[in-house]
Amino acid sequence: MKSAPDQKRERPAISGAGDRSPRNPFEEFGRFAVSTQTLPLEEIVQSTEVVMDRIRRGYERLLEEEAKELVWMVQYNTIIKAYEVAERYVKEIEYAAEDIEDFCFALENTQKIPYLIPGPAGLYISALCNYVEEEEILLKLSDLKTEINLLGFRLPKGKRLMIEGDTGDFTGIGVEGGDLTIEGNAKNWTGAGMRSGNISVRKNIGLHTGEWMMGGEIHVGGRVRGLGNIVEGKVYEREKLVYPGKARYPNVYY
Amino acid sequence: MEKNGYRERVNEIYQLINDHLYFNRPDLEIKGENYNSAILLSLLTALKQGKELIIGEPGLGKTTSAEFICSLIYQFPLGMIWASEVSGHPEQTEEKIVGRPDLGKLNQGEEEVVWTNFTQIPAKIVDEINRLPETKQSMILDGVDRGNWEYLNEMIINDEYSLFATANYQDGGTNTIIAPLVDRFDVMIESKHPGANLSFQVGKNGRKAEFLRHPKIEKEFHRLFKSKTPYDKKLAKMEELCDAFGESVHDALGIRPLQKRDREQIRAEMEDLAYDLDASAFTRMVLAEFSFCEHYGQKRSVENCEEGCHYSGYLCHEIKNCASNRLPTSIKQYAQGLAWLLQDSEVDIEHLKAVIPFALAHRVQWKDQILSQKERAKRDDPFSLYLAKEAVHVILQRYREQSEHLKDALAVGSRIFQGESLEPLEGDHPLYREIKKDLERRKR
């Protein structure tokens, strides 16, 4: 290619006849400031640790405020109050859906979290799920020895929470339009007070299912041990509508 | 960034072709600007003196688009472009492509060559190149590569030229384009169907290219090309005629085609655009994936990947052949051209992302299993271009994941090369191995 005649172009440097040193193939990077040598994996681990510390601190503060004697009674007022406290801490943290799962795992598998109290833990995890940016959250809880209560509390519309493993009592209570799937069993009072949305339990469900539920649907792949006093909504057992209907009665156990 | 109005003029030419001469949809988005790849890359080919292979179904404007570009960038009337085209057919001969003996002179015992228009004109078009048998394709190999045209013992050298070759998809009358010729093409583009609605508009406004004809100047060109004047003297006269045609286009259309000195200035400005560090590192990553083989030292089309190779997740595992040294040159030429057109001061990853697929598409030989896996994928591009775009997308993802570490590795490489006592950085990409190899070479 010929250059414009009036343009002054630099001549390429040609080594002298005796100069046999090879050309530096990385020359243009010579002035690039090398960053501190941390492997990307280390950075990821570090940033995950920072997030996990914050989530853990929030949980500890919740326990300090709501379960001072390490005893926590599930009552309507205590649930609401504890959830509000949990909400307050959760809103201060920047985290992702996978951090919630890590937290669940850390609850049983690290010395850094001293107490797993199924009620507050469930409420705290619910608050984390309800405020995380992602719409879909997957929690793999099959390896946990403790079944956590109150998971899916007030799950809002647009959120989809999938839980692998079994859950404790009060799963999905007060669901507000969200979609909650439990790949295992759920215990008593599942879906109590839910307003709308959908709860699917792949295996069996306990007593008082849908107690005071105001809307939405509960689908159970296995057996429904007992229905609660349902105000409105639908409950299906193995794809068969059991509420509303005459096949099953509240507080009668099967 | 010089403000000399060249970009505006090139953009006006693009717009004229896009609005009035070659109807097609935009299919390439670069930094928020939409372009039709066939027009854009053909413009860059003409400006950068590149070589472009245009593929597509018959009648979709492969040759026509090249003719318009050549006419407006090099200021030749269409009649002269047509008269200089070589058409590919099995009976084509060197005498019709390159030159023939002057029979009158030969009768007098003198050897003198009558050069064809094709060899003399800077804007060269070979129509249906894949209808030339393989043996005859090699006749244009040297001329295409270096601009040297030889016949008998005479030679003319084109100091400025670009080549456009069209090719239909394989049918009964086509041949394979020989590998060395394929590699000489800088880019491959497809002239696509414009869609029913634009297609309906084609031909509606009569003979739209009429204003690029100029019978009087065409006759003068013919006379000049036939004359026995030495080629270097012809060039000066050729420029005068080109400028006269350029003036007539300006009077008729209001746009000013590019004179030789304009093209030279534009090329010099493009040449001054350097790669930024990301663009440099990314291009190295691309080249590594298309040439690396840990087991055999480099990719070779006669060797197969070893079972259990650590690098089986990279593109080197999906291809048969090795990228040639023409690939980085082609990428650089077109990326610089694009950066210039977009008024950028450096070549960056966006420019590369746009041009690399077109520089790769015809050069890469994919393994059969990859072809069969992907041939039914939903796409808008011809298969080879689709695969190249996918490949660039994948490498770009890899680059974004590790760009900082990779630049660090290159920077450390530079420092080791200059004699510092450091350890090369480790990383899981063929390029880290390539860096190490270069550093080992330094130690020897």
Interface residues (C-beta under 8 A of the other chain):
Chain A: M1 K2 S3 A4 P5 Q7 R9 P22 N24 P25 F26 E27 E28 F29 G30 F32 A33 V34 S35 Q37 L39 P40
Chain B: Q49 D159 E160 R261 E264 Q265 R267 A268 E271 Y275 L277 S280 A281 E401 Q402 E404 H405 K407 D408 L410 A411 V412 G413 S414 R415 F417 Q418 L425 I435 D438 R441 R442
